[in-house]
Amino acid sequence: MDVYLTPPSSGWPLTSPIVGESVKVVADELGIDPGRLSKWRQKDCSPVRPTEGLADEQREIKRLQKELKEAQLERDMDLMLTQRLLV
C-alpha cells in the first residue's frame, strides 16, 4: 500500500513536485530508505505533546528562573562578604 505525501510549507529539498507521489518515489528521489521517510513522516505528523497545561509549565519555569536568580544573588553576596572578611 502506498502512502502519499503532501509538501510542507517550506524547506522542501525536492526539485520536482511530489503531490500525489508515493513514499517510495520521494525516497528514491531523496536517496533515502522509504522506511526512514515513513518513520520521519509519522513522527513529524504526530503531536510532540499536548498544549494543555502549557501555561502552568510556563509559570513554573518563570518561578524557577526567579528563584534561581535570587539564589545566585545571595551566593554572590555571601562570596563578596567572605572575601572581605578574609582580607
Helices and strands as residue ranges (DSSP letters): H 23-30, H 34-45, H 54-86
